[in-house]
Amino acid sequence: MTGALGRLVLAVIAGAVLVAGWTAYRIWDVGNRDDRQAVDAIVVLGAAQYNGRPSAILKSRLDHAIDLYEAGLAPYIVVTGGKAEGDRTTEAATARSYALAKGVPERAILVEDRGRTTLESIRGVAALIRERGLATTLFVSDRTHMLRVLHIARDEGLTALGSPTATSPADANLENRVEATVHELGGLTLYFVAGQTSS
């Protein structure tokens, strides 16, 4: 009995390692693809802001999205992200102000400012996209975030492509990318098992 139990435990551990390894490969594989093409809207996933000043991660996403907009790939940029406890403003409002300062016209910026997690933000984006009669979306986030983003977006009924930024601090070195990958393994597990995301 003990031998059989031991073999079962080892089999479960081996299976978990294989699943984690495959998922990590998928995170890196999807994150290394840029499927940019003409769409109805470019969607920027929110990240931390400090009293209206975008963090380095948010700035890298916004700069990439603005480059895509200026290349004529979409008539709209959708900025996302709500307000964390104690914040004076939202991630979306900070992103909107940054885009305006970079020359993006006010009419071209759509705002989803209620989502506190990736899942909440994408659900808000899906509602906004449908209300506007738009169809196709190009999501911008960090490379390691893209697999989860695209899974959720497609589960929410969006026609979604990804164009990850290559300048995020999450990609600054191998250590940062491994740390971000581990975070995403947890985020994907939580989404697939419980239908939720922690960030």
N, C-alpha and C positions, 0 to 999 in steps of 0.2 A: 504493500500500500504506500509506504513511504517512498519507495523508488518510483512508483507511478506518479505520485504527487510531485516529486522532484522533477520528473520529465515534463509534466504538465506546466509547472512553473517556468522551466527553461524554455519550453515551446512558446509560452505567452510572452516572455521577455524577448525572445528572438523575433517573434512576430511584431512586437511593439517597436523594436529597433529597425526592422525592415520598413514598417509603415512610416516611421519618423524619417528614415533616410530617403525614402521615395518622395515624401512630402517636401523635405528640404530641397531635394533636386528640383521639384516642380516650382518651388518658390523662386529659386535662382533662375530656372529656365524661363519662366513667364516674366520675371523681372528684367531679363536681358533682351526682351523683345520690345520693339517700338512699332506699333501698328498704326501710326498716325496716318490719317486720311481725312478727307472732307466729311464733316459731320454737322449736326444741328447745334450741338453745344459741347464745349470743353468744360469738364467738371474738375475742380480742384478740391481735393480732400483737405480739410482743415488740420491745423497743428497748433502748437502752443503760441500764444502771443503774450506780450508783456505791456499792459496798459496802452494798447493800440500799436505797439511795435511788434512786427512779426519776428518770431524766432528764426534761426538760421534754416531750420527744416521747412517752415512755412514759406520763407522767402525763396528758397530753392524751387519749391513747387510752383509758386506764383510766377517766378521769372520764366520757368519752362512753359507754363500755360500762356503767358503773355507772348512769348516767342511764337507759339503755335497760332495764337489769335492773329498776330501781325503777319504771319505767313498766309493768312486767308483761309484757314482750315475750318472756321466756324464763325457764325455771326454773334454768338453769345459765349461768355464765360460764366459758369455757375460757381460761386464761392460758397463754402460750407463751413459749419462749425459753430456750436453754441458757446455758452458762457460757463466756465468752471466756477466752483465755489469761491467767492471773494473777488472774482474778476469784475472790472468796471465795464468791460465791453466784450463783444463776442469775437471768435476767430473769424467769422464771416465778415463782420464789420471792419475788422482790421485788414482783411484781405481786399475788401472793396476799396478802402481808402488807399491802399498800396497800389492797386491796379489803376485807380483814377490818377494818382500821382505819376504813374508811368505812361499816361496818355490814352488809356482805354476809355472810350466814351461811356458815360453813365448809362445810356440806353442799352449798351452791350453787356451789362453786368446784372446777373440774376443772383438772388441771395436766398440761401437756406440757412437760417441761423438758430435752429432749435436743437439739432442733433448734437448729442454729447458723445456718441460713439460712432464708429464707422457704419454700423448697421442703421442707427437712427438717421444719420446724415443721408445715407443712400436712399432710405425710404422717403425722406423728405424731398430729395432730388427727383425721385421717380414721380411723386405727386406733382411737383413743379413742372416737370417735362411734359406730363400728360395734360396738365391745365393749359400749357402754352401751345399744345398741338405739335410738339416736337417729337422726334423719333430716335435719332442716332446720337450717341454720346461718345466722347473720348475722355477717359479718366486719367488724371495726373496725380501721381503720388510717388512715394519712394519705391525703389525696385522691389524690396522685400515685401512691401505692402500690396503689390499689384494682384497677386493670386487671390487673396481674400477679397479685395475690392471687386474684382471682376466676377468672382463667384456670387457675391451678394447682389451685385448689380443685375446680373442675369437672372438670379432667383427672383428679383423684384420686377422682372419683366422688361428690363431695359435692353436695347440693342447696344452693347457696350464693347468698346475697344480700349486698349491701354497705351499710354505713352509715358513711361516713367522718367522722372528727372534723374540725371546722372551726377548731379552736383550736391546731393543731400549729404549732411554730416553722417547719416547712417551708412553711406558708402565711402566714407573718408579713408578707411583702412579695413583690412580683413577682420580685425577684432570687432570693429563696430558692426560690420555686416553679419558676422556670426551671431553677435548679441541680438541684432534685429531679427535674424532668422529664427532664433530660439523663441523670441517674443511672438513671432508670427505662428510658429508651431502651436503655441498655447492658444493664440487667437483663433486659429482654424479649428482646433480641437473643440474649443468652447462653442464655436458657431455650429459645427456639424453635430455635436452631441446635444447641446442645450438650445440651439437656435438663438444664441446671444453673442455679443462681443463685448470685451472689456474696455476697448479703446478704438 
